[in-house]
């Protein structure tokens, strides 16, 4: 592939870029690279409050210890 002054359409840029990543990094490396730029969706902070409720750090630590003990048995 040669560089030219012609501007490629974005879809072509994307495809050429993905091919280069796959070629040089392999499929696993390509996925790991792309995951660095995944912005995700939603509001983690708001969702976290929904998951955790009003647990204190102490309560959370106690729950983790209970789960660890249950798994070890």
N, CA, C and O atoms as a Tripos MOL2 file, in Angstrom:
@<TRIPOS>MOLECULE
protein
  292   291    73     0     0
PROTEIN
NO_CHARGES

@<TRIPOS>ATOM
      1 N           0.8550   -1.1830    0.0000 N.3       1 UNK1
      2 CA          0.0000    0.0000    0.0000 C.3       1 UNK1
      3 C           0.8940    1.2360    0.0000 C.2       1 UNK1
      4 O           1.8630    1.3030    0.7560 O.2       1 UNK1
      5 N           0.5810    2.1830   -0.8180 N.am      2 UNK2
      6 CA          1.3810    3.4020   -0.8760 C.3       2 UNK2
      7 C           0.5630    4.5740   -0.3660 C.2       2 UNK2
      8 O          -0.6650    4.5910   -0.4460 O.2       2 UNK2
      9 N           1.2730    5.5350    0.1520 N.am      3 UNK3
     10 CA          0.6080    6.7460    0.6090 C.3       3 UNK3
     11 C           0.3200    7.6220   -0.6010 C.2       3 UNK3
     12 O           1.1350    7.7390   -1.5160 O.2       3 UNK3
     13 N          -0.8360    8.2200   -0.5830 N.am      4 UNK4
     14 CA         -1.1670    9.1200   -1.6870 C.3       4 UNK4
     15 C          -1.8630   10.3370   -1.1220 C.2       4 UNK4
     16 O          -2.2350   10.3780    0.0500 O.2       4 UNK4
     17 N          -2.0270   11.3110   -1.9660 N.am      5 UNK5
     18 CA         -2.6860   12.5300   -1.5490 C.3       5 UNK5
     19 C          -4.2070   12.3630   -1.5600 C.2       5 UNK5
     20 O          -4.9290   13.2240   -1.0570 O.2       5 UNK5
     21 N          -4.6970   11.2520   -2.1340 N.am      6 UNK6
     22 CA         -6.1320   10.9970   -2.1440 C.3       6 UNK6
     23 C          -6.5770   10.6260   -0.7370 C.2       6 UNK6
     24 O          -5.8890    9.8910   -0.0290 O.2       6 UNK6
     25 N          -7.7030   11.1290   -0.3530 N.am      7 UNK7
     26 CA         -8.2450   10.8250    0.9670 C.3       7 UNK7
     27 C          -9.1610    9.6140    0.8400 C.2       7 UNK7
     28 O         -10.1070    9.6080    0.0530 O.2       7 UNK7
     29 N          -8.8570    8.5820    1.6400 N.am      8 UNK8
     30 CA         -9.6930    7.3840    1.6280 C.3       8 UNK8
     31 C         -10.9790    7.6540    2.3980 C.2       8 UNK8
     32 O         -10.9820    8.4390    3.3460 O.2       8 UNK8
     33 N         -12.0510    7.0190    2.0010 N.am      9 UNK9
     34 CA        -13.2730    7.1010    2.8010 C.3       9 UNK9
     35 C         -13.0220    6.4870    4.1850 C.2       9 UNK9
     36 O         -12.1780    5.6020    4.3270 O.2       9 UNK9
     37 N         -13.7390    6.9480    5.1820 N.am     10 UNK10
     38 CA        -13.5090    6.4680    6.5480 C.3      10 UNK10
     39 C         -13.6430    4.9590    6.6680 C.2      10 UNK10
     40 O         -12.8730    4.3380    7.4000 O.2      10 UNK10
     41 N         -14.5830    4.3600    5.9800 N.am     11 UNK11
     42 CA        -14.7480    2.9070    6.0400 C.3      11 UNK11
     43 C         -13.5050    2.1940    5.5360 C.2      11 UNK11
     44 O         -13.1050    1.1720    6.0930 O.2      11 UNK11
     45 N         -12.8970    2.7210    4.4940 N.am     12 UNK12
     46 CA        -11.6810    2.1200    3.9600 C.3      12 UNK12
     47 C         -10.5250    2.3050    4.9410 C.2      12 UNK12
     48 O          -9.7300    1.3860    5.1420 O.2      12 UNK12
     49 N         -10.4270    3.4680    5.5450 N.am     13 UNK13
     50 CA         -9.3960    3.7120    6.5630 C.3      13 UNK13
     51 C          -9.5490    2.6990    7.6920 C.2      13 UNK13
     52 O          -8.5670    2.1230    8.1600 O.2      13 UNK13
     53 N         -10.7960    2.4860    8.1260 N.am     14 UNK14
     54 CA        -11.0550    1.5440    9.2150 C.3      14 UNK14
     55 C         -10.6220    0.1320    8.8320 C.2      14 UNK14
     56 O          -9.9670   -0.5550    9.6160 O.2      14 UNK14
     57 N         -10.9900   -0.3010    7.6170 N.am     15 UNK15
     58 CA        -10.6490   -1.6520    7.1810 C.3      15 UNK15
     59 C          -9.1400   -1.8400    7.0310 C.2      15 UNK15
     60 O          -8.5940   -2.8610    7.4500 O.2      15 UNK15
     61 N          -8.4750   -0.8660    6.4400 N.am     16 UNK16
     62 CA         -7.0180   -0.9490    6.2770 C.3      16 UNK16
     63 C          -6.3410   -0.9710    7.6490 C.2      16 UNK16
     64 O          -5.3870   -1.7180    7.8650 O.2      16 UNK16
     65 N          -6.8400   -0.1510    8.5660 N.am     17 UNK17
     66 CA         -6.2890   -0.1250    9.9150 C.3      17 UNK17
     67 C          -6.4730   -1.4420   10.6400 C.2      17 UNK17
     68 O          -5.5430   -1.9290   11.2820 O.2      17 UNK17
     69 N          -7.6560   -2.0260   10.5480 N.am     18 UNK18
     70 CA         -7.9090   -3.3120   11.1980 C.3      18 UNK18
     71 C          -7.0200   -4.4080   10.6240 C.2      18 UNK18
     72 O          -6.5080   -5.2480   11.3640 O.2      18 UNK18
     73 N          -6.8370   -4.4000    9.3090 N.am     19 UNK19
     74 CA         -5.9570   -5.3900    8.6830 C.3      19 UNK19
     75 C          -4.5220   -5.2320    9.1850 C.2      19 UNK19
     76 O          -3.8470   -6.2220    9.4690 O.2      19 UNK19
     77 N          -4.0590   -3.9860    9.2940 N.am     20 UNK20
     78 CA         -2.7000   -3.7400    9.7810 C.3      20 UNK20
     79 C          -2.5520   -4.1980   11.2330 C.2      20 UNK20
     80 O          -1.5490   -4.8150   11.5910 O.2      20 UNK20
     81 N          -3.5410   -3.8990   12.0590 N.am     21 UNK21
     82 CA         -3.4950   -4.3400   13.4570 C.3      21 UNK21
     83 C          -3.4710   -5.8570   13.5460 C.2      21 UNK21
     84 O          -2.6640   -6.4210   14.2850 O.2      21 UNK21
     85 N          -4.3440   -6.5210   12.8020 N.am     22 UNK22
     86 CA         -4.4060   -7.9840   12.8300 C.3      22 UNK22
     87 C          -3.0960   -8.5850   12.3370 C.2      22 UNK22
     88 O          -2.6040   -9.5590   12.9050 O.2      22 UNK22
     89 N          -2.5380   -8.0100   11.2910 N.am     23 UNK23
     90 CA         -1.2880   -8.5210   10.7250 C.3      23 UNK23
     91 C          -0.1330   -8.3620   11.7080 C.2      23 UNK23
     92 O           0.6530   -9.2890   11.9020 O.2      23 UNK23
     93 N          -0.0310   -7.1920   12.3250 N.am     24 UNK24
     94 CA          1.1330   -6.9030   13.1600 C.3      24 UNK24
     95 C           0.9830   -7.3410   14.6180 C.2      24 UNK24
     96 O           1.9790   -7.6270   15.2820 O.2      24 UNK24
     97 N          -0.2510   -7.3960   15.1170 N.am     25 UNK25
     98 CA         -0.4600   -7.7420   16.5260 C.3      25 UNK25
     99 C          -1.0900   -9.1170   16.7210 C.2      25 UNK25
    100 O          -1.0780   -9.6520   17.8290 O.2      25 UNK25
    101 N          -1.6350   -9.6870   15.6600 N.am     26 UNK26
    102 CA         -2.4030  -10.9190   15.8110 C.3      26 UNK26
    103 C          -3.7980  -10.5650   16.2980 C.2      26 UNK26
    104 O          -4.0530   -9.4320   16.7070 O.2      26 UNK26
    105 N          -4.7000  -11.5400   16.2530 N.am     27 UNK27
    106 CA         -6.0890  -11.2330   16.5920 C.3      27 UNK27
    107 C          -6.2610  -10.8390   18.0550 C.2      27 UNK27
    108 O          -7.0160   -9.9160   18.3600 O.2      27 UNK27
    109 N          -5.5730  -11.5250   18.9630 N.am     28 UNK28
    110 CA         -5.7090  -11.1950   20.3880 C.3      28 UNK28
    111 C          -5.1270   -9.8130   20.6750 C.2      28 UNK28
    112 O          -5.7360   -9.0200   21.3920 O.2      28 UNK28
    113 N          -3.9700   -9.5280   20.1270 N.am     29 UNK29
    114 CA         -3.3570   -8.2160   20.3210 C.3      29 UNK29
    115 C          -4.2070   -7.1050   19.7320 C.2      29 UNK29
    116 O          -4.3030   -6.0180   20.3030 O.2      29 UNK29
    117 N          -4.8230   -7.3750   18.5920 N.am     30 UNK30
    118 CA         -5.6930   -6.3740   17.9710 C.3      30 UNK30
    119 C          -6.8680   -6.0570   18.8890 C.2      30 UNK30
    120 O          -7.2010   -4.8900   19.0980 O.2      30 UNK30
    121 N          -7.4950   -7.0960   19.4380 N.am     31 UNK31
    122 CA         -8.6330   -6.8690   20.3340 C.3      31 UNK31
    123 C          -8.1890   -6.1050   21.5740 C.2      31 UNK31
    124 O          -8.8760   -5.1770   22.0020 O.2      31 UNK31
    125 N          -7.0590   -6.4770   22.1540 N.am     32 UNK32
    126 CA         -6.5630   -5.7710   23.3410 C.3      32 UNK32
    127 C          -6.2950   -4.3000   23.0290 C.2      32 UNK32
    128 O          -6.6050   -3.4200   23.8330 O.2      32 UNK32
    129 N          -5.7220   -4.0460   21.8690 N.am     33 UNK33
    130 CA         -5.4620   -2.6600   21.4660 C.3      33 UNK33
    131 C          -6.7590   -1.8820   21.3210 C.2      33 UNK33
    132 O          -6.8780   -0.7650   21.8250 O.2      33 UNK33
    133 N          -7.7320   -2.4710   20.6320 N.am     34 UNK34
    134 CA         -9.0050   -1.7790   20.4090 C.3      34 UNK34
    135 C          -9.7690   -1.5520   21.7050 C.2      34 UNK34
    136 O         -10.4680   -0.5470   21.8320 O.2      34 UNK34
    137 N          -9.6540   -2.4530   22.6670 N.am     35 UNK35
    138 CA        -10.3580   -2.2910   23.9350 C.3      35 UNK35
    139 C          -9.8760   -1.0600   24.7080 C.2      35 UNK35
    140 O         -10.6130   -0.5270   25.5370 O.2      35 UNK35
    141 N          -8.6640   -0.6110   24.4500 N.am     36 UNK36
    142 CA         -8.1540    0.5820   25.1190 C.3      36 UNK36
    143 C          -8.9690    1.8190   24.7650 C.2      36 UNK36
    144 O          -8.9820    2.7930   25.5170 O.2      36 UNK36
    145 N          -9.6430    1.7840   23.6280 N.am     37 UNK37
    146 CA        -10.3480    2.9550   23.1330 C.3      37 UNK37
    147 C         -11.8590    2.8060   23.2130 C.2      37 UNK37
    148 O         -12.5960    3.6650   22.7290 O.2      37 UNK37
    149 N         -12.3240    1.7190   23.8240 N.am     38 UNK38
    150 CA        -13.7620    1.5000   23.9810 C.3      38 UNK38
    151 C         -14.2710    2.4430   25.0590 C.2      38 UNK38
    152 O         -13.8060    2.4000   26.1980 O.2      38 UNK38
    153 N         -15.2060    3.2770   24.7070 N.am     39 UNK39
    154 CA        -15.7220    4.2410   25.6790 C.3      39 UNK39
    155 C         -16.8240    3.6700   26.5380 C.2      39 UNK39
    156 O         -17.1540    4.2390   27.5790 O.2      39 UNK39
    157 N         -17.3970    2.5620   26.1260 N.am     40 UNK40
    158 CA        -18.4740    1.9770   26.9190 C.3      40 UNK40
    159 C         -19.7270    2.8270   26.8440 C.2      40 UNK40
    160 O         -19.8540    3.7280   26.0150 O.2      40 UNK40
    161 N         -20.6390    2.5080   27.7340 N.am     41 UNK41
    162 CA        -21.8880    3.2570   27.7530 C.3      41 UNK41
    163 C         -22.4180    3.2880   29.1670 C.2      41 UNK41
    164 O         -21.9930    2.5010   30.0130 O.2      41 UNK41
    165 N         -23.3290    4.1770   29.4230 N.am     42 UNK42
    166 CA        -23.9260    4.2740   30.7430 C.3      42 UNK42
    167 C         -23.1170    5.1760   31.6640 C.2      42 UNK42
    168 O         -22.1470    5.8180   31.2590 O.2      42 UNK42
    169 N         -23.5530    5.1980   32.9110 N.am     43 UNK43
    170 CA        -22.9140    6.0240   33.9360 C.3      43 UNK43
    171 C         -22.4740    5.1060   35.0630 C.2      43 UNK43
    172 O         -23.2740    4.7450   35.9270 O.2      43 UNK43
    173 N         -21.1940    4.7270   35.0530 N.am     44 UNK44
    174 CA        -20.6730    3.7630   36.0150 C.3      44 UNK44
    175 C         -20.9380    4.1910   37.4550 C.2      44 UNK44
    176 O         -21.3250    3.3630   38.2800 O.2      44 UNK44
    177 N         -20.7400    5.4590   37.7670 N.am     45 UNK45
    178 CA        -20.9010    5.9300   39.1410 C.3      45 UNK45
    179 C         -22.3330    5.7360   39.6240 C.2      45 UNK45
    180 O         -22.5510    5.2440   40.7310 O.2      45 UNK45
    181 N         -23.2990    6.1120   38.8120 N.am     46 UNK46
    182 CA        -24.6970    5.9280   39.1870 C.3      46 UNK46
    183 C         -25.0290    4.4500   39.3030 C.2      46 UNK46
    184 O         -25.6880    4.0390   40.2590 O.2      46 UNK46
    185 N         -24.5860    3.6500   38.3510 N.am     47 UNK47
    186 CA        -24.8530    2.2130   38.3820 C.3      47 UNK47
    187 C         -24.1900    1.5570   39.5900 C.2      47 UNK47
    188 O         -24.7710    0.6610   40.2030 O.2      47 UNK47
    189 N         -22.9970    1.9870   39.9330 N.am     48 UNK48
    190 CA        -22.2880    1.4300   41.0860 C.3      48 UNK48
    191 C         -23.0920    1.6360   42.3620 C.2      48 UNK48
    192 O         -23.1640    0.7380   43.2010 O.2      48 UNK48
    193 N         -23.6960    2.8090   42.5170 N.am     49 UNK49
    194 CA        -24.5210    3.0600   43.7010 C.3      49 UNK49
    195 C         -25.7180    2.1250   43.7370 C.2      49 UNK49
    196 O         -26.1620    1.7210   44.8110 O.2      49 UNK49
    197 N         -26.2450    1.7800   42.5610 N.am     50 UNK50
    198 CA        -27.3590    0.8300   42.4900 C.3      50 UNK50
    199 C         -26.9010   -0.5520   42.9460 C.2      50 UNK50
    200 O         -27.6190   -1.2270   43.6840 O.2      50 UNK50
    201 N         -25.7010   -0.9860   42.5110 N.am     51 UNK51
    202 CA        -25.1980   -2.3150   42.8690 C.3      51 UNK51
    203 C         -24.8430   -2.4020   44.3420 C.2      51 UNK51
    204 O         -25.1750   -3.3750   45.0190 O.2      51 UNK51
    205 N         -24.1620   -1.3710   44.8280 N.am     52 UNK52
    206 CA        -23.6270   -1.4280   46.1860 C.3      52 UNK52
    207 C         -24.5970   -0.9180   47.2360 C.2      52 UNK52
    208 O         -24.4600   -1.2390   48.4170 O.2      52 UNK52
    209 N         -25.5660   -0.1330   46.8210 N.am     53 UNK53
    210 CA        -26.4700    0.4420   47.8060 C.3      53 UNK53
    211 C         -25.7000    1.3790   48.7170 C.2      53 UNK53
    212 O         -24.8710    2.1630   48.2560 O.2      53 UNK53
    213 N         -25.9720    1.2990   49.9940 N.am     54 UNK54
    214 CA        -25.3090    2.1870   50.9530 C.3      54 UNK54
    215 C         -24.3360    1.4080   51.8360 C.2      54 UNK54
    216 O         -24.1710    1.7300   53.0120 O.2      54 UNK54
    217 N         -23.7010    0.3970   51.2780 N.am     55 UNK55
    218 CA        -22.7340   -0.3760   52.0370 C.3      55 UNK55
    219 C         -21.5570    0.4950   52.4670 C.2      55 UNK55
    220 O         -21.0830    1.3450   51.7130 O.2      55 UNK55
    221 N         -21.1020    0.2640   53.6820 N.am     56 UNK56
    222 CA        -19.8710    0.9180   54.1200 C.3      56 UNK56
    223 C         -18.7070    0.0440   53.6690 C.2      56 UNK56
    224 O         -18.9070   -1.0970   53.2530 O.2      56 UNK56
    225 N         -17.5180    0.5680   53.7500 N.am     57 UNK57
    226 CA        -16.3320   -0.2090   53.3930 C.3      57 UNK57
    227 C         -16.2400   -1.4340   54.3030 C.2      57 UNK57
    228 O         -15.9110   -2.5280   53.8450 O.2      57 UNK57
    229 N         -16.5280   -1.2500   55.5730 N.am     58 UNK58
    230 CA        -16.4770   -2.3730   56.5280 C.3      58 UNK58
    231 C         -17.4840   -3.4650   56.1250 C.2      58 UNK58
    232 O         -17.1420   -4.6470   56.1190 O.2      58 UNK58
    233 N         -18.7150   -3.0730   55.7910 N.am     59 UNK59
    234 CA        -19.7300   -4.0480   55.4020 C.3      59 UNK59
    235 C         -19.3290   -4.7820   54.1230 C.2      59 UNK59
    236 O         -19.5400   -5.9880   53.9930 O.2      59 UNK59
    237 N         -18.7630   -4.0550   53.2040 N.am     60 UNK60
    238 CA        -18.3130   -4.6620   51.9620 C.3      60 UNK60
    239 C         -17.1970   -5.6670   52.2350 C.2      60 UNK60
    240 O         -17.2020   -6.7660   51.6800 O.2      60 UNK60
    241 N         -16.2380   -5.2960   53.0890 N.am     61 UNK61
    242 CA        -15.1430   -6.1960   53.4400 C.3      61 UNK61
    243 C         -15.6670   -7.4540   54.1380 C.2      61 UNK61
    244 O         -15.1820   -8.5570   53.8860 O.2      61 UNK61
    245 N         -16.6520   -7.2830   55.0090 N.am     62 UNK62
    246 CA        -17.2420   -8.4370   55.7060 C.3      62 UNK62
    247 C         -17.9440   -9.3650   54.7180 C.2      62 UNK62
    248 O         -17.8350  -10.5870   54.8260 O.2      62 UNK62
    249 N         -18.6580   -8.7910   53.7600 N.am     63 UNK63
    250 CA        -19.3420   -9.6000   52.7500 C.3      63 UNK63
    251 C         -18.3350  -10.3560   51.8960 C.2      63 UNK63
    252 O         -18.5400  -11.5330   51.5980 O.2      63 UNK63
    253 N         -17.2610   -9.7080   51.5010 N.am     64 UNK64
    254 CA        -16.2170  -10.3760   50.7260 C.3      64 UNK64
    255 C         -15.6050  -11.5270   51.5130 C.2      64 UNK64
    256 O         -15.3480  -12.5950   50.9580 O.2      64 UNK64
    257 N         -15.3740  -11.3130   52.7910 N.am     65 UNK65
    258 CA        -14.8050  -12.3650   53.6410 C.3      65 UNK65
    259 C         -15.7790  -13.5380   53.7600 C.2      65 UNK65
    260 O         -15.3510  -14.6910   53.7210 O.2      65 UNK65
    261 N         -17.0830  -13.2690   53.9060 N.am     66 UNK66
    262 CA        -18.0940  -14.3370   53.9640 C.3      66 UNK66
    263 C         -18.0840  -15.1470   52.6730 C.2      66 UNK66
    264 O         -18.1430  -16.3760   52.7020 O.2      66 UNK66
    265 N         -18.0090  -14.4540   51.5440 N.am     67 UNK67
    266 CA        -17.9860  -15.1540   50.2650 C.3      67 UNK67
    267 C         -16.7190  -15.9770   50.1100 C.2      67 UNK67
    268 O         -16.7670  -17.1020   49.6120 O.2      67 UNK67
    269 N         -15.5900  -15.4300   50.5300 N.am     68 UNK68
    270 CA        -14.3230  -16.1510   50.4550 C.3      68 UNK68
    271 C         -14.3760  -17.4150   51.2890 C.2      68 UNK68
    272 O         -13.8920  -18.4640   50.8640 O.2      68 UNK68
    273 N         -14.9650  -17.3230   52.4810 N.am     69 UNK69
    274 CA        -15.0810  -18.4560   53.3770 C.3      69 UNK69
    275 C         -16.0030  -19.5240   52.7750 C.2      69 UNK69
    276 O         -15.7170  -20.7190   52.8640 O.2      69 UNK69
    277 N         -17.1030  -19.0880   52.1660 N.am     70 UNK70
    278 CA        -18.0560  -20.0160   51.5510 C.3      70 UNK70
    279 C         -17.4060  -20.7660   50.3930 C.2      70 UNK70
    280 O         -17.6180  -21.9680   50.2380 O.2      70 UNK70
    281 N         -16.6330  -20.0800   49.5950 N.am     71 UNK71
    282 CA        -15.9740  -20.7010   48.4320 C.3      71 UNK71
    283 C         -14.9150  -21.6950   48.9220 C.2      71 UNK71
    284 O         -14.7430  -22.7500   48.3120 O.2      71 UNK71
    285 N         -14.2090  -21.3820   50.0020 N.am     72 UNK72
    286 CA        -13.1420  -22.2280   50.5160 C.3      72 UNK72
    287 C         -13.6820  -23.5260   51.1130 C.2      72 UNK72
    288 O         -12.9540  -24.5160   51.1840 O.2      72 UNK72
    289 N         -14.9360  -23.5410   51.5410 N.am     73 UNK73
    290 CA        -15.5080  -24.7450   52.1840 C.3      73 UNK73
    291 C         -15.8290  -25.8220   51.2300 C.2      73 UNK73
    292 O         -16.3110  -26.8800   51.6330 O.2      73 UNK73
@<TRIPOS>BOND
     1     1     2 1
     2     2     3 1
     3     3     4 2
     4     3     5 am
     5     5     6 1
     6     6     7 1
     7     7     8 2
     8     7     9 am
     9     9    10 1
    10    10    11 1
    11    11    12 2
    12    11    13 am
    13    13    14 1
    14    14    15 1
    15    15    16 2
    16    15    17 am
    17    17    18 1
    18    18    19 1
    19    19    20 2
    20    19    21 am
    21    21    22 1
    22    22    23 1
    23    23    24 2
    24    23    25 am
    25    25    26 1
    26    26    27 1
    27    27    28 2
    28    27    29 am
    29    29    30 1
    30    30    31 1
    31    31    32 2
    32    31    33 am
    33    33    34 1
    34    34    35 1
    35    35    36 2
    36    35    37 am
    37    37    38 1
    38    38    39 1
    39    39    40 2
    40    39    41 am
    41    41    42 1
    42    42    43 1
    43    43    44 2
    44    43    45 am
    45    45    46 1
    46    46    47 1
    47    47    48 2
    48    47    49 am
    49    49    50 1
    50    50    51 1
    51    51    52 2
    52    51    53 am
    53    53    54 1
    54    54    55 1
    55    55    56 2
    56    55    57 am
    57    57    58 1
    58    58    59 1
    59    59    60 2
    60    59    61 am
    61    61    62 1
    62    62    63 1
    63    63    64 2
    64    63    65 am
    65    65    66 1
    66    66    67 1
    67    67    68 2
    68    67    69 am
    69    69    70 1
    70    70    71 1
    71    71    72 2
    72    71    73 am
    73    73    74 1
    74    74    75 1
    75    75    76 2
    76    75    77 am
    77    77    78 1
    78    78    79 1
    79    79    80 2
    80    79    81 am
    81    81    82 1
    82    82    83 1
    83    83    84 2
    84    83    85 am
    85    85    86 1
    86    86    87 1
    87    87    88 2
    88    87    89 am
    89    89    90 1
    90    90    91 1
    91    91    92 2
    92    91    93 am
    93    93    94 1
    94    94    95 1
    95    95    96 2
    96    95    97 am
    97    97    98 1
    98    98    99 1
    99    99   100 2
   100    99   101 am
   101   101   102 1
   102   102   103 1
   103   103   104 2
   104   103   105 am
   105   105   106 1
   106   106   107 1
   107   107   108 2
   108   107   109 am
   109   109   110 1
   110   110   111 1
   111   111   112 2
   112   111   113 am
   113   113   114 1
   114   114   115 1
   115   115   116 2
   116   115   117 am
   117   117   118 1
   118   118   119 1
   119   119   120 2
   120   119   121 am
   121   121   122 1
   122   122   123 1
   123   123   124 2
   124   123   125 am
   125   125   126 1
   126   126   127 1
   127   127   128 2
   128   127   129 am
   129   129   130 1
   130   130   131 1
   131   131   132 2
   132   131   133 am
   133   133   134 1
   134   134   135 1
   135   135   136 2
   136   135   137 am
   137   137   138 1
   138   138   139 1
   139   139   140 2
   140   139   141 am
   141   141   142 1
   142   142   143 1
   143   143   144 2
   144   143   145 am
   145   145   146 1
   146   146   147 1
   147   147   148 2
   148   147   149 am
   149   149   150 1
   150   150   151 1
   151   151   152 2
   152   151   153 am
   153   153   154 1
   154   154   155 1
   155   155   156 2
   156   155   157 am
   157   157   158 1
   158   158   159 1
   159   159   160 2
   160   159   161 am
   161   161   162 1
   162   162   163 1
   163   163   164 2
   164   163   165 am
   165   165   166 1
   166   166   167 1
   167   167   168 2
   168   167   169 am
   169   169   170 1
   170   170   171 1
   171   171   172 2
   172   171   173 am
   173   173   174 1
   174   174   175 1
   175   175   176 2
   176   175   177 am
   177   177   178 1
   178   178   179 1
   179   179   180 2
   180   179   181 am
   181   181   182 1
   182   182   183 1
   183   183   184 2
   184   183   185 am
   185   185   186 1
   186   186   187 1
   187   187   188 2
   188   187   189 am
   189   189   190 1
   190   190   191 1
   191   191   192 2
   192   191   193 am
   193   193   194 1
   194   194   195 1
   195   195   196 2
   196   195   197 am
   197   197   198 1
   198   198   199 1
   199   199   200 2
   200   199   201 am
   201   201   202 1
   202   202   203 1
   203   203   204 2
   204   203   205 am
   205   205   206 1
   206   206   207 1
   207   207   208 2
   208   207   209 am
   209   209   210 1
   210   210   211 1
   211   211   212 2
   212   211   213 am
   213   213   214 1
   214   214   215 1
   215   215   216 2
   216   215   217 am
   217   217   218 1
   218   218   219 1
   219   219   220 2
   220   219   221 am
   221   221   222 1
   222   222   223 1
   223   223   224 2
   224   223   225 am
   225   225   226 1
   226   226   227 1
   227   227   228 2
   228   227   229 am
   229   229   230 1
   230   230   231 1
   231   231   232 2
   232   231   233 am
   233   233   234 1
   234   234   235 1
   235   235   236 2
   236   235   237 am
   237   237   238 1
   238   238   239 1
   239   239   240 2
   240   239   241 am
   241   241   242 1
   242   242   243 1
   243   243   244 2
   244   243   245 am
   245   245   246 1
   246   246   247 1
   247   247   248 2
   248   247   249 am
   249   249   250 1
   250   250   251 1
   251   251   252 2
   252   251   253 am
   253   253   254 1
   254   254   255 1
   255   255   256 2
   256   255   257 am
   257   257   258 1
   258   258   259 1
   259   259   260 2
   260   259   261 am
   261   261   262 1
   262   262   263 1
   263   263   264 2
   264   263   265 am
   265   265   266 1
   266   266   267 1
   267   267   268 2
   268   267   269 am
   269   269   270 1
   270   270   271 1
   271   271   272 2
   272   271   273 am
   273   273   274 1
   274   274   275 1
   275   275   276 2
   276   275   277 am
   277   277   278 1
   278   278   279 1
   279   279   280 2
   280   279   281 am
   281   281   282 1
   282   282   283 1
   283   283   284 2
   284   283   285 am
   285   285   286 1
   286   286   287 1
   287   287   288 2
   288   287   289 am
   289   289   290 1
   290   290   291 1
   291   291   292 2
@<TRIPOS>SUBSTRUCTURE
     1 UNK1         2 RESIDUE 1 A UNK
     2 UNK2         6 RESIDUE 1 A UNK
     3 UNK3        10 RESIDUE 1 A UNK
     4 UNK4        14 RESIDUE 1 A UNK
     5 UNK5        18 RESIDUE 1 A UNK
     6 UNK6        22 RESIDUE 1 A UNK
     7 UNK7        26 RESIDUE 1 A UNK
     8 UNK8        30 RESIDUE 1 A UNK
     9 UNK9        34 RESIDUE 1 A UNK
    10 UNK10       38 RESIDUE 1 A UNK
    11 UNK11       42 RESIDUE 1 A UNK
    12 UNK12       46 RESIDUE 1 A UNK
    13 UNK13       50 RESIDUE 1 A UNK
    14 UNK14       54 RESIDUE 1 A UNK
    15 UNK15       58 RESIDUE 1 A UNK
    16 UNK16       62 RESIDUE 1 A UNK
    17 UNK17       66 RESIDUE 1 A UNK
    18 UNK18       70 RESIDUE 1 A UNK
    19 UNK19       74 RESIDUE 1 A UNK
    20 UNK20       78 RESIDUE 1 A UNK
    21 UNK21       82 RESIDUE 1 A UNK
    22 UNK22       86 RESIDUE 1 A UNK
    23 UNK23       90 RESIDUE 1 A UNK
    24 UNK24       94 RESIDUE 1 A UNK
    25 UNK25       98 RESIDUE 1 A UNK
    26 UNK26      102 RESIDUE 1 A UNK
    27 UNK27      106 RESIDUE 1 A UNK
    28 UNK28      110 RESIDUE 1 A UNK
    29 UNK29      114 RESIDUE 1 A UNK
    30 UNK30      118 RESIDUE 1 A UNK
    31 UNK31      122 RESIDUE 1 A UNK
    32 UNK32      126 RESIDUE 1 A UNK
    33 UNK33      130 RESIDUE 1 A UNK
    34 UNK34      134 RESIDUE 1 A UNK
    35 UNK35      138 RESIDUE 1 A UNK
    36 UNK36      142 RESIDUE 1 A UNK
    37 UNK37      146 RESIDUE 1 A UNK
    38 UNK38      150 RESIDUE 1 A UNK
    39 UNK39      154 RESIDUE 1 A UNK
    40 UNK40      158 RESIDUE 1 A UNK
    41 UNK41      162 RESIDUE 1 A UNK
    42 UNK42      166 RESIDUE 1 A UNK
    43 UNK43      170 RESIDUE 1 A UNK
    44 UNK44      174 RESIDUE 1 A UNK
    45 UNK45      178 RESIDUE 1 A UNK
    46 UNK46      182 RESIDUE 1 A UNK
    47 UNK47      186 RESIDUE 1 A UNK
    48 UNK48      190 RESIDUE 1 A UNK
    49 UNK49      194 RESIDUE 1 A UNK
    50 UNK50      198 RESIDUE 1 A UNK
    51 UNK51      202 RESIDUE 1 A UNK
    52 UNK52      206 RESIDUE 1 A UNK
    53 UNK53      210 RESIDUE 1 A UNK
    54 UNK54      214 RESIDUE 1 A UNK
    55 UNK55      218 RESIDUE 1 A UNK
    56 UNK56      222 RESIDUE 1 A UNK
    57 UNK57      226 RESIDUE 1 A UNK
    58 UNK58      230 RESIDUE 1 A UNK
    59 UNK59      234 RESIDUE 1 A UNK
    60 UNK60      238 RESIDUE 1 A UNK
    61 UNK61      242 RESIDUE 1 A UNK
    62 UNK62      246 RESIDUE 1 A UNK
    63 UNK63      250 RESIDUE 1 A UNK
    64 UNK64      254 RESIDUE 1 A UNK
    65 UNK65      258 RESIDUE 1 A UNK
    66 UNK66      262 RESIDUE 1 A UNK
    67 UNK67      266 RESIDUE 1 A UNK
    68 UNK68      270 RESIDUE 1 A UNK
    69 UNK69      274 RESIDUE 1 A UNK
    70 UNK70      278 RESIDUE 1 A UNK
    71 UNK71      282 RESIDUE 1 A UNK
    72 UNK72      286 RESIDUE 1 A UNK
    73 UNK73      290 RESIDUE 1 A UNK
